[in-house]
């Protein structure tokens, strides 16, 4: 899955690949907002850890990775 997180006052979004399911990410984000958890913790597919302040999160977008198309021009 590709995960994109919009962060307040940041010029670019945080984007990375993760092995977590879309449902697991949605549950994690929802629980963080319901329980006033100060930090959201994400782990990418290379085991890098990202900590994002909950109050700074504008949006979280989860997309399935599409297979890249290879084309040839004649």
PDB file of N, H, CA, C and O in Angstrom:
ATOM      1  N   UNK A   1       0.836  -1.174   0.000  1.00  0.00           N
ATOM      2  CA  UNK A   1       0.000   0.000   0.000  1.00  0.00           C
ATOM      3  C   UNK A   1       0.886   1.244   0.000  1.00  0.00           C
ATOM      4  O   UNK A   1       1.951   1.274   0.616  1.00  0.00           O
ATOM      5  N   UNK A   2       0.418   2.254  -0.700  1.00  0.00           N
ATOM      6  H   UNK A   2      -0.448   2.230  -1.200  1.00  0.00           H
ATOM      7  CA  UNK A   2       1.095   3.544  -0.648  1.00  0.00           C
ATOM      8  C   UNK A   2       0.319   4.428   0.322  1.00  0.00           C
ATOM      9  O   UNK A   2      -0.905   4.536   0.239  1.00  0.00           O
ATOM     10  N   UNK A   3       1.030   5.043   1.221  1.00  0.00           N
ATOM     11  H   UNK A   3       2.024   4.955   1.288  1.00  0.00           H
ATOM     12  CA  UNK A   3       0.418   5.887   2.243  1.00  0.00           C
ATOM     13  C   UNK A   3       0.892   7.317   2.038  1.00  0.00           C
ATOM     14  O   UNK A   3       2.090   7.577   1.926  1.00  0.00           O
ATOM     15  N   UNK A   4      -0.067   8.246   1.989  1.00  0.00           N
ATOM     16  H   UNK A   4      -1.040   8.035   2.081  1.00  0.00           H
ATOM     17  CA  UNK A   4       0.242   9.674   1.861  1.00  0.00           C
ATOM     18  C   UNK A   4      -0.413  10.394   3.022  1.00  0.00           C
ATOM     19  O   UNK A   4      -1.605  10.234   3.282  1.00  0.00           O
ATOM     20  N   UNK A   5       0.390  11.193   3.718  1.00  0.00           N
ATOM     21  H   UNK A   5       1.359  11.323   3.506  1.00  0.00           H
ATOM     22  CA  UNK A   5      -0.106  11.923   4.880  1.00  0.00           C
ATOM     23  C   UNK A   5       0.127  13.407   4.644  1.00  0.00           C
ATOM     24  O   UNK A   5       1.260  13.847   4.448  1.00  0.00           O
ATOM     25  N   UNK A   6      -0.949  14.167   4.664  1.00  0.00           N
ATOM     26  H   UNK A   6      -1.870  13.810   4.823  1.00  0.00           H
ATOM     27  CA  UNK A   6      -0.849  15.616   4.565  1.00  0.00           C
ATOM     28  C   UNK A   6      -0.586  16.181   5.945  1.00  0.00           C
ATOM     29  O   UNK A   6      -1.311  15.883   6.894  1.00  0.00           O
ATOM     30  N   UNK A   7       0.450  16.999   6.057  1.00  0.00           N
ATOM     31  H   UNK A   7       1.039  17.241   5.285  1.00  0.00           H
ATOM     32  CA  UNK A   7       0.850  17.547   7.349  1.00  0.00           C
ATOM     33  C   UNK A   7       0.744  19.068   7.299  1.00  0.00           C
ATOM     34  O   UNK A   7       1.232  19.713   6.372  1.00  0.00           O
ATOM     35  N   UNK A   8       0.103  19.616   8.309  1.00  0.00           N
ATOM     36  H   UNK A   8      -0.294  19.092   9.063  1.00  0.00           H
ATOM     37  CA  UNK A   8      -0.113  21.057   8.403  1.00  0.00           C
ATOM     38  C   UNK A   8       1.219  21.801   8.388  1.00  0.00           C
ATOM     39  O   UNK A   8       2.168  21.396   9.060  1.00  0.00           O
ATOM     40  N   UNK A   9       1.287  22.886   7.624  1.00  0.00           N
ATOM     41  H   UNK A   9       0.516  23.215   7.078  1.00  0.00           H
ATOM     42  CA  UNK A   9       2.461  23.759   7.502  1.00  0.00           C
ATOM     43  C   UNK A   9       3.662  23.056   6.867  1.00  0.00           C
ATOM     44  O   UNK A   9       4.791  23.528   7.006  1.00  0.00           O
ATOM     45  N   UNK A  10       3.442  21.948   6.180  1.00  0.00           N
ATOM     46  H   UNK A  10       2.526  21.564   6.067  1.00  0.00           H
ATOM     47  CA  UNK A  10       4.521  21.265   5.465  1.00  0.00           C
ATOM     48  C   UNK A  10       4.296  21.468   3.967  1.00  0.00           C
ATOM     49  O   UNK A  10       3.169  21.327   3.492  1.00  0.00           O
ATOM     50  N   UNK A  11       5.342  21.794   3.221  1.00  0.00           N
ATOM     51  H   UNK A  11       6.258  21.908   3.606  1.00  0.00           H
ATOM     52  CA  UNK A  11       5.160  22.057   1.792  1.00  0.00           C
ATOM     53  C   UNK A  11       4.819  20.811   0.975  1.00  0.00           C
ATOM     54  O   UNK A  11       4.238  20.918  -0.105  1.00  0.00           O
ATOM     55  N   UNK A  12       5.176  19.635   1.484  1.00  0.00           N
ATOM     56  H   UNK A  12       5.647  19.548   2.361  1.00  0.00           H
ATOM     57  CA  UNK A  12       4.899  18.389   0.761  1.00  0.00           C
ATOM     58  C   UNK A  12       4.297  17.372   1.705  1.00  0.00           C
ATOM     59  O   UNK A  12       4.454  17.454   2.923  1.00  0.00           O
ATOM     60  N   UNK A  13       3.607  16.413   1.117  1.00  0.00           N
ATOM     61  H   UNK A  13       3.480  16.346   0.127  1.00  0.00           H
ATOM     62  CA  UNK A  13       3.038  15.344   1.924  1.00  0.00           C
ATOM     63  C   UNK A  13       4.093  14.279   2.198  1.00  0.00           C
ATOM     64  O   UNK A  13       5.073  14.161   1.462  1.00  0.00           O
ATOM     65  N   UNK A  14       3.890  13.513   3.249  1.00  0.00           N
ATOM     66  H   UNK A  14       3.094  13.609   3.847  1.00  0.00           H
ATOM     67  CA  UNK A  14       4.762  12.398   3.592  1.00  0.00           C
ATOM     68  C   UNK A  14       4.234  11.184   2.844  1.00  0.00           C
ATOM     69  O   UNK A  14       3.079  10.801   3.029  1.00  0.00           O
ATOM     70  N   UNK A  15       5.062  10.572   1.999  1.00  0.00           N
ATOM     71  H   UNK A  15       6.000  10.883   1.848  1.00  0.00           H
ATOM     72  CA  UNK A  15       4.638   9.450   1.164  1.00  0.00           C
ATOM     73  C   UNK A  15       5.605   8.292   1.333  1.00  0.00           C
ATOM     74  O   UNK A  15       6.822   8.467   1.272  1.00  0.00           O
ATOM     75  N   UNK A  16       5.045   7.097   1.547  1.00  0.00           N
ATOM     76  H   UNK A  16       4.057   6.954   1.597  1.00  0.00           H
ATOM     77  CA  UNK A  16       5.872   5.902   1.647  1.00  0.00           C
ATOM     78  C   UNK A  16       5.029   4.661   1.416  1.00  0.00           C
ATOM     79  O   UNK A  16       3.799   4.713   1.461  1.00  0.00           O
ATOM     80  N   UNK A  17       5.705   3.536   1.167  1.00  0.00           N
ATOM     81  H   UNK A  17       6.704   3.493   1.131  1.00  0.00           H
ATOM     82  CA  UNK A  17       5.054   2.242   0.972  1.00  0.00           C
ATOM     83  C   UNK A  17       5.009   1.516   2.308  1.00  0.00           C
ATOM     84  O   UNK A  17       5.956   1.586   3.092  1.00  0.00           O
ATOM     85  N   UNK A  18       3.908   0.820   2.564  1.00  0.00           N
ATOM     86  H   UNK A  18       3.139   0.764   1.927  1.00  0.00           H
ATOM     87  CA  UNK A  18       3.767   0.072   3.804  1.00  0.00           C
ATOM     88  C   UNK A  18       3.131  -1.281   3.530  1.00  0.00           C
ATOM     89  O   UNK A  18       2.405  -1.453   2.551  1.00  0.00           O
ATOM     90  N   UNK A  19       3.408  -2.228   4.397  1.00  0.00           N
ATOM     91  H   UNK A  19       3.998  -2.088   5.193  1.00  0.00           H
ATOM     92  CA  UNK A  19       2.824  -3.561   4.282  1.00  0.00           C
ATOM     93  C   UNK A  19       1.508  -3.663   5.042  1.00  0.00           C
ATOM     94  O   UNK A  19       0.809  -4.670   4.930  1.00  0.00           O
ATOM     95  N   UNK A  20       1.159  -2.636   5.814  1.00  0.00           N
ATOM     96  H   UNK A  20       1.726  -1.818   5.905  1.00  0.00           H
ATOM     97  CA  UNK A  20      -0.094  -2.642   6.564  1.00  0.00           C
ATOM     98  C   UNK A  20      -1.277  -2.565   5.607  1.00  0.00           C
ATOM     99  O   UNK A  20      -1.179  -1.977   4.530  1.00  0.00           O
ATOM    100  N   UNK A  21      -2.386  -3.158   6.006  1.00  0.00           N
ATOM    101  H   UNK A  21      -2.465  -3.635   6.882  1.00  0.00           H
ATOM    102  CA  UNK A  21      -3.594  -3.099   5.186  1.00  0.00           C
ATOM    103  C   UNK A  21      -4.266  -1.738   5.349  1.00  0.00           C
ATOM    104  O   UNK A  21      -4.015  -1.017   6.315  1.00  0.00           O
ATOM    105  N   UNK A  22      -5.117  -1.403   4.396  1.00  0.00           N
ATOM    106  H   UNK A  22      -5.322  -1.988   3.612  1.00  0.00           H
ATOM    107  CA  UNK A  22      -5.860  -0.144   4.464  1.00  0.00           C
ATOM    108  C   UNK A  22      -6.741  -0.115   5.703  1.00  0.00           C
ATOM    109  O   UNK A  22      -6.893   0.930   6.335  1.00  0.00           O
ATOM    110  N   UNK A  23      -7.320  -1.252   6.051  1.00  0.00           N
ATOM    111  H   UNK A  23      -7.197  -2.101   5.537  1.00  0.00           H
ATOM    112  CA  UNK A  23      -8.186  -1.335   7.228  1.00  0.00           C
ATOM    113  C   UNK A  23      -7.407  -1.081   8.509  1.00  0.00           C
ATOM    114  O   UNK A  23      -7.891  -0.388   9.405  1.00  0.00           O
ATOM    115  N   UNK A  24      -6.198  -1.638   8.603  1.00  0.00           N
ATOM    116  H   UNK A  24      -5.804  -2.200   7.876  1.00  0.00           H
ATOM    117  CA  UNK A  24      -5.371  -1.449   9.800  1.00  0.00           C
ATOM    118  C   UNK A  24      -4.960   0.017   9.957  1.00  0.00           C
ATOM    119  O   UNK A  24      -4.955   0.550  11.067  1.00  0.00           O
ATOM    120  N   UNK A  25      -4.620   0.655   8.858  1.00  0.00           N
ATOM    121  H   UNK A  25      -4.624   0.223   7.956  1.00  0.00           H
ATOM    122  CA  UNK A  25      -4.230   2.066   8.910  1.00  0.00           C
ATOM    123  C   UNK A  25      -5.417   2.928   9.307  1.00  0.00           C
ATOM    124  O   UNK A  25      -5.288   3.826  10.139  1.00  0.00           O
ATOM    125  N   UNK A  26      -6.573   2.655   8.711  1.00  0.00           N
ATOM    126  H   UNK A  26      -6.677   1.926   8.035  1.00  0.00           H
ATOM    127  CA  UNK A  26      -7.774   3.420   9.045  1.00  0.00           C
ATOM    128  C   UNK A  26      -8.126   3.271  10.520  1.00  0.00           C
ATOM    129  O   UNK A  26      -8.468   4.252  11.180  1.00  0.00           O
ATOM    130  N   UNK A  27      -8.042   2.059  11.033  1.00  0.00           N
ATOM    131  H   UNK A  27      -7.764   1.262  10.497  1.00  0.00           H
ATOM    132  CA  UNK A  27      -8.343   1.808  12.447  1.00  0.00           C
ATOM    133  C   UNK A  27      -7.359   2.554  13.348  1.00  0.00           C
ATOM    134  O   UNK A  27      -7.759   3.163  14.340  1.00  0.00           O
ATOM    135  N   UNK A  28      -6.078   2.505  13.001  1.00  0.00           N
ATOM    136  H   UNK A  28      -5.753   2.011  12.195  1.00  0.00           H
ATOM    137  CA  UNK A  28      -5.044   3.174  13.791  1.00  0.00           C
ATOM    138  C   UNK A  28      -5.281   4.682  13.852  1.00  0.00           C
ATOM    139  O   UNK A  28      -5.184   5.283  14.922  1.00  0.00           O
ATOM    140  N   UNK A  29      -5.588   5.290  12.716  1.00  0.00           N
ATOM    141  H   UNK A  29      -5.666   4.801  11.847  1.00  0.00           H
ATOM    142  CA  UNK A  29      -5.815   6.735  12.664  1.00  0.00           C
ATOM    143  C   UNK A  29      -7.080   7.104  13.427  1.00  0.00           C
ATOM    144  O   UNK A  29      -7.096   8.072  14.188  1.00  0.00           O
ATOM    145  N   UNK A  30      -8.130   6.334  13.222  1.00  0.00           N
ATOM    146  H   UNK A  30      -8.117   5.547  12.604  1.00  0.00           H
ATOM    147  CA  UNK A  30      -9.394   6.610  13.907  1.00  0.00           C
ATOM    148  C   UNK A  30      -9.235   6.510  15.422  1.00  0.00           C
ATOM    149  O   UNK A  30      -9.739   7.365  16.151  1.00  0.00           O
ATOM    150  N   UNK A  31      -8.544   5.479  15.906  1.00  0.00           N
ATOM    151  H   UNK A  31      -8.135   4.784  15.315  1.00  0.00           H
ATOM    152  CA  UNK A  31      -8.326   5.323  17.349  1.00  0.00           C
ATOM    153  C   UNK A  31      -7.483   6.460  17.911  1.00  0.00           C
ATOM    154  O   UNK A  31      -7.722   6.915  19.030  1.00  0.00           O
ATOM    155  N   UNK A  32      -6.502   6.921  17.148  1.00  0.00           N
ATOM    156  H   UNK A  32      -6.307   6.551  16.239  1.00  0.00           H
ATOM    157  CA  UNK A  32      -5.653   8.023  17.616  1.00  0.00           C
ATOM    158  C   UNK A  32      -6.474   9.289  17.828  1.00  0.00           C
ATOM    159  O   UNK A  32      -6.256  10.017  18.796  1.00  0.00           O
ATOM    160  N   UNK A  33      -7.407   9.550  16.935  1.00  0.00           N
ATOM    161  H   UNK A  33      -7.584   8.959  16.148  1.00  0.00           H
ATOM    162  CA  UNK A  33      -8.246  10.743  17.077  1.00  0.00           C
ATOM    163  C   UNK A  33      -9.283  10.576  18.174  1.00  0.00           C
ATOM    164  O   UNK A  33      -9.575  11.532  18.893  1.00  0.00           O
ATOM    165  N   UNK A  34      -9.840   9.390  18.317  1.00  0.00           N
ATOM    166  H   UNK A  34      -9.602   8.614  17.733  1.00  0.00           H
ATOM    167  CA  UNK A  34     -10.846   9.149  19.355  1.00  0.00           C
ATOM    168  C   UNK A  34     -10.246   9.193  20.756  1.00  0.00           C
ATOM    169  O   UNK A  34     -10.888   9.665  21.695  1.00  0.00           O
ATOM    170  N   UNK A  35      -9.015   8.702  20.899  1.00  0.00           N
ATOM    171  H   UNK A  35      -8.493   8.318  20.137  1.00  0.00           H
ATOM    172  CA  UNK A  35      -8.371   8.600  22.213  1.00  0.00           C
ATOM    173  C   UNK A  35      -7.415   9.749  22.507  1.00  0.00           C
ATOM    174  O   UNK A  35      -6.719   9.726  23.521  1.00  0.00           O
ATOM    175  N   UNK A  36      -7.373  10.749  21.638  1.00  0.00           N
ATOM    176  H   UNK A  36      -7.939  10.768  20.814  1.00  0.00           H
ATOM    177  CA  UNK A  36      -6.462  11.890  21.800  1.00  0.00           C
ATOM    178  C   UNK A  36      -5.007  11.461  21.959  1.00  0.00           C
ATOM    179  O   UNK A  36      -4.267  12.035  22.759  1.00  0.00           O
ATOM    180  N   UNK A  37      -4.605  10.456  21.198  1.00  0.00           N
ATOM    181  H   UNK A  37      -5.206   9.991  20.548  1.00  0.00           H
ATOM    182  CA  UNK A  37      -3.214  10.012  21.189  1.00  0.00           C
ATOM    183  C   UNK A  37      -2.367  11.110  20.535  1.00  0.00           C
ATOM    184  O   UNK A  37      -2.694  11.551  19.433  1.00  0.00           O
ATOM    185  N   UNK A  38      -1.288  11.560  21.186  1.00  0.00           N
ATOM    186  H   UNK A  38      -1.022  11.201  22.081  1.00  0.00           H
ATOM    187  CA  UNK A  38      -0.532  12.694  20.646  1.00  0.00           C
ATOM    188  C   UNK A  38       0.264  12.383  19.374  1.00  0.00           C
ATOM    189  O   UNK A  38       0.483  13.277  18.556  1.00  0.00           O
ATOM    190  N   UNK A  39       0.700  11.133  19.196  1.00  0.00           N
ATOM    191  H   UNK A  39       0.522  10.407  19.860  1.00  0.00           H
ATOM    192  CA  UNK A  39       1.509  10.782  18.031  1.00  0.00           C
ATOM    193  C   UNK A  39       0.919   9.593  17.286  1.00  0.00           C
ATOM    194  O   UNK A  39       0.423   8.644  17.892  1.00  0.00           O
ATOM    195  N   UNK A  40       0.981   9.664  15.962  1.00  0.00           N
ATOM    196  H   UNK A  40       1.383  10.436  15.470  1.00  0.00           H
ATOM    197  CA  UNK A  40       0.643   8.522  15.122  1.00  0.00           C
ATOM    198  C   UNK A  40       1.954   7.874  14.707  1.00  0.00           C
ATOM    199  O   UNK A  40       2.902   8.567  14.337  1.00  0.00           O
ATOM    200  N   UNK A  41       2.012   6.557  14.767  1.00  0.00           N
ATOM    201  H   UNK A  41       1.242   5.994  15.068  1.00  0.00           H
ATOM    202  CA  UNK A  41       3.239   5.829  14.437  1.00  0.00           C
ATOM    203  C   UNK A  41       2.979   4.957  13.217  1.00  0.00           C
ATOM    204  O   UNK A  41       2.059   4.139  13.210  1.00  0.00           O
ATOM    205  N   UNK A  42       3.792   5.138  12.194  1.00  0.00           N
ATOM    206  H   UNK A  42       4.539   5.803  12.200  1.00  0.00           H
ATOM    207  CA  UNK A  42       3.679   4.356  10.972  1.00  0.00           C
ATOM    208  C   UNK A  42       5.018   3.690  10.687  1.00  0.00           C
ATOM    209  O   UNK A  42       6.071   4.244  11.003  1.00  0.00           O
ATOM    210  N   UNK A  43       4.978   2.507  10.090  1.00  0.00           N
ATOM    211  H   UNK A  43       4.123   2.057   9.833  1.00  0.00           H
ATOM    212  CA  UNK A  43       6.188   1.775   9.715  1.00  0.00           C
ATOM    213  C   UNK A  43       6.094   1.463   8.227  1.00  0.00           C
ATOM    214  O   UNK A  43       5.093   0.917   7.762  1.00  0.00           O
ATOM    215  N   UNK A  44       7.143   1.814   7.481  1.00  0.00           N
ATOM    216  H   UNK A  44       7.956   2.257   7.859  1.00  0.00           H
ATOM    217  CA  UNK A  44       7.113   1.533   6.050  1.00  0.00           C
ATOM    218  C   UNK A  44       7.626   0.127   5.764  1.00  0.00           C
ATOM    219  O   UNK A  44       7.986  -0.607   6.685  1.00  0.00           O
ATOM    220  N   UNK A  45       7.657  -0.246   4.491  1.00  0.00           N
ATOM    221  H   UNK A  45       7.364   0.350   3.743  1.00  0.00           H
ATOM    222  CA  UNK A  45       8.051  -1.603   4.123  1.00  0.00           C
ATOM    223  C   UNK A  45       9.547  -1.861   4.295  1.00  0.00           C
ATOM    224  O   UNK A  45       9.994  -3.000   4.163  1.00  0.00           O
ATOM    225  N   UNK A  46      10.324  -0.819   4.587  1.00  0.00           N
ATOM    226  H   UNK A  46       9.961   0.107   4.694  1.00  0.00           H
ATOM    227  CA  UNK A  46      11.755  -0.975   4.872  1.00  0.00           C
ATOM    228  C   UNK A  46      12.036  -0.884   6.365  1.00  0.00           C
ATOM    229  O   UNK A  46      13.188  -0.793   6.788  1.00  0.00           O
ATOM    230  N   UNK A  47      10.973  -0.908   7.155  1.00  0.00           N
ATOM    231  H   UNK A  47      10.037  -0.982   6.812  1.00  0.00           H
ATOM    232  CA  UNK A  47      11.025  -0.868   8.624  1.00  0.00           C
ATOM    233  C   UNK A  47      11.465   0.483   9.179  1.00  0.00           C
ATOM    234  O   UNK A  47      11.921   0.563  10.320  1.00  0.00           O
ATOM    235  N   UNK A  48      11.335   1.546   8.384  1.00  0.00           N
ATOM    236  H   UNK A  48      10.965   1.481   7.457  1.00  0.00           H
ATOM    237  CA  UNK A  48      11.560   2.894   8.907  1.00  0.00           C
ATOM    238  C   UNK A  48      10.314   3.310   9.678  1.00  0.00           C
ATOM    239  O   UNK A  48       9.193   3.005   9.269  1.00  0.00           O
ATOM    240  N   UNK A  49      10.510   4.003  10.789  1.00  0.00           N
ATOM    241  H   UNK A  49      11.420   4.251  11.121  1.00  0.00           H
ATOM    242  CA  UNK A  49       9.395   4.428  11.636  1.00  0.00           C
ATOM    243  C   UNK A  49       9.168   5.927  11.452  1.00  0.00           C
ATOM    244  O   UNK A  49      10.110   6.719  11.478  1.00  0.00           O
ATOM    245  N   UNK A  50       7.900   6.301  11.266  1.00  0.00           N
ATOM    246  H   UNK A  50       7.135   5.658  11.245  1.00  0.00           H
ATOM    247  CA  UNK A  50       7.511   7.697  11.127  1.00  0.00           C
ATOM    248  C   UNK A  50       6.568   8.039  12.265  1.00  0.00           C
ATOM    249  O   UNK A  50       5.562   7.359  12.471  1.00  0.00           O
ATOM    250  N   UNK A  51       6.889   9.091  13.005  1.00  0.00           N
ATOM    251  H   UNK A  51       7.706   9.643  12.838  1.00  0.00           H
ATOM    252  CA  UNK A  51       6.020   9.584  14.069  1.00  0.00           C
ATOM    253  C   UNK A  51       5.473  10.932  13.623  1.00  0.00           C
ATOM    254  O   UNK A  51       6.229  11.851  13.309  1.00  0.00           O
ATOM    255  N   UNK A  52       4.149  11.037  13.599  1.00  0.00           N
ATOM    256  H   UNK A  52       3.534  10.291  13.854  1.00  0.00           H
ATOM    257  CA  UNK A  52       3.496  12.257  13.135  1.00  0.00           C
ATOM    258  C   UNK A  52       2.593  12.768  14.244  1.00  0.00           C
ATOM    259  O   UNK A  52       1.796  12.015  14.803  1.00  0.00           O
ATOM    260  N   UNK A  53       2.718  14.034  14.554  1.00  0.00           N
ATOM    261  H   UNK A  53       3.366  14.646  14.099  1.00  0.00           H
ATOM    262  CA  UNK A  53       1.881  14.638  15.587  1.00  0.00           C
ATOM    263  C   UNK A  53       0.430  14.642  15.108  1.00  0.00           C
ATOM    264  O   UNK A  53       0.132  15.148  14.026  1.00  0.00           O
ATOM    265  N   UNK A  54      -0.458  14.087  15.902  1.00  0.00           N
ATOM    266  H   UNK A  54      -0.216  13.675  16.780  1.00  0.00           H
ATOM    267  CA  UNK A  54      -1.870  13.942  15.528  1.00  0.00           C
ATOM    268  C   UNK A  54      -2.495  15.275  15.148  1.00  0.00           C
ATOM    269  O   UNK A  54      -3.248  15.349  14.178  1.00  0.00           O
ATOM    270  N   UNK A  55      -2.195  16.320  15.893  1.00  0.00           N
ATOM    271  H   UNK A  55      -1.583  16.259  16.682  1.00  0.00           H
ATOM    272  CA  UNK A  55      -2.795  17.631  15.641  1.00  0.00           C
ATOM    273  C   UNK A  55      -2.381  18.221  14.293  1.00  0.00           C
ATOM    274  O   UNK A  55      -3.053  19.116  13.780  1.00  0.00           O
ATOM    275  N   UNK A  56      -1.289  17.731  13.717  1.00  0.00           N
ATOM    276  H   UNK A  56      -0.744  17.004  14.133  1.00  0.00           H
ATOM    277  CA  UNK A  56      -0.794  18.264  12.448  1.00  0.00           C
ATOM    278  C   UNK A  56      -1.315  17.510  11.229  1.00  0.00           C
ATOM    279  O   UNK A  56      -1.091  17.942  10.098  1.00  0.00           O
ATOM    280  N   UNK A  57      -1.999  16.406  11.438  1.00  0.00           N
ATOM    281  H   UNK A  57      -2.182  16.055  12.356  1.00  0.00           H
ATOM    282  CA  UNK A  57      -2.474  15.583  10.327  1.00  0.00           C
ATOM    283  C   UNK A  57      -3.681  16.248   9.670  1.00  0.00           C
ATOM    284  O   UNK A  57      -4.688  16.519  10.325  1.00  0.00           O
ATOM    285  N   UNK A  58      -3.564  16.507   8.372  1.00  0.00           N
ATOM    286  H   UNK A  58      -2.746  16.288   7.840  1.00  0.00           H
ATOM    287  CA  UNK A  58      -4.676  17.074   7.610  1.00  0.00           C
ATOM    288  C   UNK A  58      -5.486  15.975   6.931  1.00  0.00           C
ATOM    289  O   UNK A  58      -6.716  16.022   6.908  1.00  0.00           O
ATOM    290  N   UNK A  59      -4.785  14.985   6.380  1.00  0.00           N
ATOM    291  H   UNK A  59      -3.786  14.947   6.400  1.00  0.00           H
ATOM    292  CA  UNK A  59      -5.461  13.856   5.735  1.00  0.00           C
ATOM    293  C   UNK A  59      -4.516  12.667   5.655  1.00  0.00           C
ATOM    294  O   UNK A  59      -3.296  12.814   5.727  1.00  0.00           O
ATOM    295  N   UNK A  60      -5.104  11.494   5.506  1.00  0.00           N
ATOM    296  H   UNK A  60      -6.095  11.375   5.448  1.00  0.00           H
ATOM    297  CA  UNK A  60      -4.348  10.262   5.291  1.00  0.00           C
ATOM    298  C   UNK A  60      -4.971   9.581   4.081  1.00  0.00           C
ATOM    299  O   UNK A  60      -6.165   9.282   4.074  1.00  0.00           O
ATOM    300  N   UNK A  61      -4.163   9.340   3.067  1.00  0.00           N
ATOM    301  H   UNK A  61      -3.193   9.583   3.073  1.00  0.00           H
ATOM    302  CA  UNK A  61      -4.639   8.702   1.841  1.00  0.00           C
ATOM    303  C   UNK A  61      -3.938   7.359   1.686  1.00  0.00           C
ATOM    304  O   UNK A  61      -2.711   7.277   1.744  1.00  0.00           O
ATOM    305  N   UNK A  62      -4.725   6.316   1.488  1.00  0.00           N
ATOM    306  H   UNK A  62      -5.721   6.383   1.441  1.00  0.00           H
ATOM    307  CA  UNK A  62      -4.182   4.974   1.297  1.00  0.00           C
ATOM    308  C   UNK A  62      -4.583   4.512  -0.095  1.00  0.00           C
ATOM    309  O   UNK A  62      -5.769   4.486  -0.426  1.00  0.00           O
ATOM    310  N   UNK A  63      -3.598   4.148  -0.912  1.00  0.00           N
ATOM    311  H   UNK A  63      -2.635   4.169  -0.643  1.00  0.00           H
ATOM    312  CA  UNK A  63      -3.887   3.655  -2.255  1.00  0.00           C
ATOM    313  C   UNK A  63      -3.170   2.341  -2.482  1.00  0.00           C
ATOM    314  O   UNK A  63      -2.051   2.124  -2.016  1.00  0.00           O
ATOM    315  N   UNK A  64      -3.837   1.488  -3.200  1.00  0.00           N
ATOM    316  H   UNK A  64      -4.746   1.665  -3.579  1.00  0.00           H
ATOM    317  CA  UNK A  64      -3.206   0.217  -3.562  1.00  0.00           C
ATOM    318  C   UNK A  64      -2.181   0.497  -4.649  1.00  0.00           C
ATOM    319  O   UNK A  64      -2.406   1.313  -5.543  1.00  0.00           O
ATOM    320  N   UNK A  65      -1.064  -0.186  -4.556  1.00  0.00           N
ATOM    321  H   UNK A  65      -0.881  -0.849  -3.830  1.00  0.00           H
ATOM    322  CA  UNK A  65      -0.008   0.012  -5.537  1.00  0.00           C
ATOM    323  C   UNK A  65      -0.432  -0.637  -6.845  1.00  0.00           C
ATOM    324  O   UNK A  65      -0.741  -1.827  -6.887  1.00  0.00           O
ATOM    325  N   UNK A  66      -0.444   0.151  -7.907  1.00  0.00           N
ATOM    326  H   UNK A  66      -0.193   1.118  -7.873  1.00  0.00           H
ATOM    327  CA  UNK A  66      -0.814  -0.377  -9.208  1.00  0.00           C
ATOM    328  C   UNK A  66       0.427  -0.881  -9.918  1.00  0.00           C
ATOM    329  O   UNK A  66       1.524  -0.346  -9.758  1.00  0.00           O
ATOM    330  N   UNK A  67       0.224  -1.926 -10.706  1.00  0.00           N
ATOM    331  H   UNK A  67      -0.667  -2.361 -10.836  1.00  0.00           H
ATOM    332  CA  UNK A  67       1.345  -2.434 -11.478  1.00  0.00           C
ATOM    333  C   UNK A  67       1.710  -1.405 -12.536  1.00  0.00           C
ATOM    334  O   UNK A  67       0.842  -0.823 -13.187  1.00  0.00           O
ATOM    335  N   UNK A  68       2.982  -1.197 -12.692  1.00  0.00           N
ATOM    336  H   UNK A  68       3.687  -1.669 -12.164  1.00  0.00           H
ATOM    337  CA  UNK A  68       3.437  -0.230 -13.688  1.00  0.00           C
ATOM    338  C   UNK A  68       3.303  -0.843 -15.077  1.00  0.00           C
ATOM    339  O   UNK A  68       3.665  -1.998 -15.305  1.00  0.00           O
ATOM    340  N   UNK A  69       2.783  -0.053 -15.983  1.00  0.00           N
ATOM    341  H   UNK A  69       2.489   0.885 -15.798  1.00  0.00           H
ATOM    342  CA  UNK A  69       2.601  -0.530 -17.346  1.00  0.00           C
ATOM    343  C   UNK A  69       3.851  -0.234 -18.155  1.00  0.00           C
ATOM    344  O   UNK A  69       4.463   0.828 -18.036  1.00  0.00           O
ATOM    345  N   UNK A  70       4.204  -1.191 -18.968  1.00  0.00           N
ATOM    346  H   UNK A  70       3.707  -2.053 -19.064  1.00  0.00           H
ATOM    347  CA  UNK A  70       5.346  -1.022 -19.853  1.00  0.00           C
ATOM    348  C   UNK A  70       4.797  -0.982 -21.267  1.00  0.00           C
ATOM    349  O   UNK A  70       4.073  -1.885 -21.688  1.00  0.00           O
ATOM    350  N   UNK A  71       5.136   0.046 -21.982  1.00  0.00           N
ATOM    351  H   UNK A  71       5.723   0.779 -21.641  1.00  0.00           H
ATOM    352  CA  UNK A  71       4.636   0.165 -23.349  1.00  0.00           C
ATOM    353  C   UNK A  71       5.774   0.422 -24.314  1.00  0.00           C
ATOM    354  O   UNK A  71       6.835   0.926 -23.944  1.00  0.00           O
ATOM    355  N   UNK A  72       5.530   0.068 -25.535  1.00  0.00           N
ATOM    356  H   UNK A  72       4.668  -0.342 -25.836  1.00  0.00           H
ATOM    357  CA  UNK A  72       6.528   0.276 -26.572  1.00  0.00           C
ATOM    358  C   UNK A  72       5.896   1.101 -27.679  1.00  0.00           C
ATOM    359  O   UNK A  72       4.761   0.852 -28.085  1.00  0.00           O
ATOM    360  N   UNK A  73       6.633   2.073 -28.156  1.00  0.00           N
ATOM    361  H   UNK A  73       7.556   2.275 -27.826  1.00  0.00           H
ATOM    362  CA  UNK A  73       6.151   2.923 -29.238  1.00  0.00           C
ATOM    363  C   UNK A  73       6.811   2.453 -30.521  1.00  0.00           C
ATOM    364  O   UNK A  73       8.030   2.293 -30.586  1.00  0.00           O
ATOM    365  N   UNK A  74       5.993   2.235 -31.538  1.00  0.00           N
ATOM    366  H   UNK A  74       5.003   2.365 -31.485  1.00  0.00           H
ATOM    367  CA  UNK A  74       6.528   1.743 -32.815  1.00  0.00           C
ATOM    368  C   UNK A  74       6.808   2.884 -33.755  1.00  0.00           C
ATOM    369  O   UNK A  74       7.262   2.661 -34.878  1.00  0.00           O
TER     370      UNK A  74
END
